[in-house]
Structures are given as structure tokens and as C-alpha cells.
């Protein structure tokens, strides 16, 4: 019997290895599909009450494709068009400021420090001219690097398409997959498996709603503000702001330099408007919307979420935005519960999570 068990174990290990090798090229798309299906499952259940499951799943796939692929396609196409022009425009602007443009008239009327600011502007212009001459030979390389990133985003559209195709079957067979997952985890972790599912599910929803949702809203608000004040390449900069909004510093890295640029290029009114708009609406959305979204998921420490996003992106790439906080969140919650001896009262929470 020992020999038979060893042979059976080797056979199962070989089958598992073969399955992993076959699915490995599609692993990222499968994980994205699972995240998309899980976070949109309540909406799919409402839609399934009115339509057949297959038709409801197809509708979800088409709506998700429009919501995901259209913005990515617009960002990639706008970036490919705007990046060379933006680099050339910025280089010309730096040279013009350094050579001929005087300090803005309003700068000298600032109380107490107006004269010092004008002198600082003159020195800054001289330093800016030297900086422009230093960076000018690398302008083409910088533009090429940005274009490479945008082309990678465009090539990622194929992976998104595969993820949407996989998500179609996850929506259709979601109930059976959920029961199978629970049964497998119960065989491994016993009664505590349902608590693990509760923690993982709440963490995923909190990450998606609190981080990704807020980043999208801030990106859209940044693009609207840039269109109003006439900042060049608003679509490209809005995409950059949405990406940076995932991280702690966030969108202010985009709209603050834009406001300063408007003020220093003799557009003080538009610069002040953009600064106020950024504080009230763009950054205000982070403080208003993020807590509302996070309240629908797990209540994790902000530092843990930030470290999870940063470390996850470095380790896993784009998937790390979700995997990092999820892994740290699960570890943190399990450690806290182990320390407090809490292992009960989870059945109702898990049932609510699986049925919501």
C-alpha cells in the first residue's frame, strides 16, 4: 500500500504540474477574470433575476468590455499621438522661459516676498536653460520610453480580452465554482475555511472599491479640470493621474505642476482655478469617496493598504495592486484573530458574503 500511495502521489503531482504548465500563460487573465467576476457578482445577480443566466453573463461581459477597453484604447491612442508633441512643446517652453520671458507681473506684487520671488525666478530661468540644454539630447529617448509603455498598455488589451472571455464562464458557472471552492477549502482548513473566504472576499472588495474606484474618479476629474483650463494633452495626463492615484501621493503630482505651470506662463487666474479645483474636487474625492468605497470591504489599516499596493506592484506587476493588499490583509487579520483567540461567529458573515 505504501508503494501504491507513492505512485498515486507522483501521478497526482504530475497531473498538477501539467495543469499548471498549461494554464500558466493564462494565469494573469484568469486572476483578473476572477477579480472582475467577484466584485461585480451582486450586479450580475440582479441582472440574472430579469434575464437568463447566459444572457445576463453575456450582457455583463459586453458592458465590462466597454467600460475597460474603451478607456484603455483612448488612453493608448491619445498617448501615442500626444507624447511626441508634448515633449517638443515642453522643451520649447523651457527654452523660451530661459531665454526671453520675464517674470510674471503678479509675482512682484506678492506681499513681503515679491522681490525675492522675482530674483528667484530669474535664477530659476537661468538654471532652467541649463537644464533644458542638458535634457535636450535625451528628449527623444524619453519620448521613446513613454511610447514603449503606452504600447505595452495597448498590447495588454489582448490579455483583457482573454480575461473577459474567461469571466463570461465564471459568471455563468459562478454558483458551482463558489460551492466547489468552499468544499476544497473546508477539506484543507476545516471550519475555519469560511472565515478565510470572508477575509479574502472583503479585502478584495475593499481594494477594488477603495483604491481602483477612487483612482478612476480622480483621473476623470483631473481630465475635466485640464479641459476647462486648457492644459495640453488632457486625456494622457488624466490617465497618468489615475495611475498615480493608486499610490499614496496620488493625483496632486499631476495637477499641482500643471497649476504652477499656468501661473508662471502668465495665466494666473487659470492656475488659481486649477489649484482650487484640485484641492476641492480631485483631492477631495480621495477623502470623500475612498472611505465610502472601503466601508463596503475590509477595514484594513491605511498603511497596510499602501504597503500592499507598492510591494505588490514591485513583486507581481499590475496584479500586485490587488494581490499585495489581499495577502497582507489576510495575514494581518489572521494574526490579529489568532492573538485574540477569535475563531467563532463567522458562519453568518460568510453566508452573507457568498450570497451577496
Buried (B, 14 or more C-beta within 10 A) or exposed (E): EEEEEEEEEEEEEEEEEEEEEEEEEBEBBBBBBBBBBBBBBEEBBEBBEEEEBEEBBBBBBEEBBEEBBEBBEBBBEBBBBBBBEBBEEBBEBBBBBBEEBEBBEBBEEEEEEBEEBBEEBEEBBEEBBEEBEEBEEEBEEBBEEBBEEBEEBBEBBEBBBBBBBBBBBBBBBBBEBBEEEBEEBBEEEEEBBBBBBBBBBBBBBBBBBBBBBBBBBBBBBBBBBBEEBEBBBBBBBBBBBBBBBBBEEBBBEBBBEBBEBBBBBBBBEBBBBBBEBBBEBBBBBBEEBBEEBBEEBBEBEEEBBBBBBBBBBEEBEBBBBBBBBBBBBBEBBBEEBEEEEEEEEBEEBBEEBBEE
